[in-house]
Amino acid sequence: MSPPRTWAVLDQSCRWQREKLPRGVLASTSRYSRLPAGSGKSEVKVTAVATVHASVLGADEQLSTTLEEVLRCPEQRPRSNERITGLMSLGTAFGAREQEYADDSVLEVGQFVQDGGAGQRYLWMVARLGTVVVAVSVTGGAGHTQEELQQLGGKALAQMLTRVEQRLKGK
């Protein structure tokens, strides 16, 4: 779980840091989990993030920044012994044939490398619904196909969006 009243920010040297929430961001939380290895497949690491903005414009800016960060930092360092390399991103606005579940979304793909080990598939799925941005990262190694990881991440993201939609309708 992330420290309270903070969020992850990509600094100028392409390292991820936790910083105090900026003005316009009401709350942000991150949860980390693992799907254990088994049946000839390695462990899958999953991170789920939810951020609530004071305005739709603020939430839109977060998605725009996500797209821009890949151009600025195609290699990123989540922690000192980890790298994400070969990053590519794609944004899809609501109403596009591929995307009708959120107001906006971004997909990033790349390779995750820890301590010089073999690269693992890496996905970062981000979606905005109103003023709320939710995201899921999935990192998987040997035995997992890109499709399996996309389904796992997509299912988690869909559950988060459903909960956000239910909460927003309840207000």
C-alpha positions, 0 to 999 in steps of 0.5 A: 500500500502506498503512503497516504497523501502521496502519488507516484511521479516520474522525475526528470531522470526517469525514476519513479518517486512518491511525492505529496499530492499536488493541488487538484488531486484529492486522493490517490492510493496504490495496492500491490499484489502477486499471483503466485507461480504454478503450473509451469508459470512464473509469478505475476506482479500486479499494481492497482492505482486509483486517483481522484481529481477535483476536476475532469480537466485534472484527470485528463491532464494525468492521462496526457502526462502518461502518454507524454512520459513514454516519449520523454522516458522510454526507459524508466526506473520504478525502483533502484534495481528495476527498469522498464524498457522499450515502452510504447503507449497508445491512447484511445478516447471514449467512443472509439470502436476499441474503447467504450468502457471509460471516458479515456484510456492509455495502454503502455507495453514494454519489458520489465527487468530486475537486477539484470535478469531476463525481461518480463512482459509489462503492461500499464492500463490506465482509464479515466471515468469522470474525475477518477483515474484508475490504473493496473500494471501487470508484470509476468514472466515465463509461461505467461502470454501477452494475451493472458496478461492483458486479460488479467489486467483488463479484468482488474481494470474493468472491476475498478471502473465498475466500482467507480461508476457505482460510486459516482452514480450513488452520489 
